[in-house]
Amino acid sequence: MEIGIPEMQKNPEKNFTTVEVDPVTGEYYVTIPEWILNDFGWYEGTEVNMEVEGDCIVITEVKRD
């Protein structure tokens, strides 16, 4: 039996996530797919900014000098 590492799906036709609630804090959150983190070089602790533009949410990395 061969065990391999599953391939990450990059931009699959249907890439949906759901809004969830942390049962301890009551805060809402969404999970960012791993392929997006890899594409942007983000990791746990990366600081991001979220802005609403029309009916979209734009997430960008906060660059500190």
HELIX and SHEET records of a PDB file:
HELIX    1   1 GLU A   34  PHE A   40  1                                   7    
SHEET    1   A 2 GLU A  20  VAL A  21  0                                        
SHEET    2   A 2 TYR A  28  TYR A  29 -1                                        
SHEET    1   B 2 VAL A  48  GLU A  53  0                                        
SHEET    2   B 2 CYS A  56  GLU A  61 -1                                        
END                                                                             
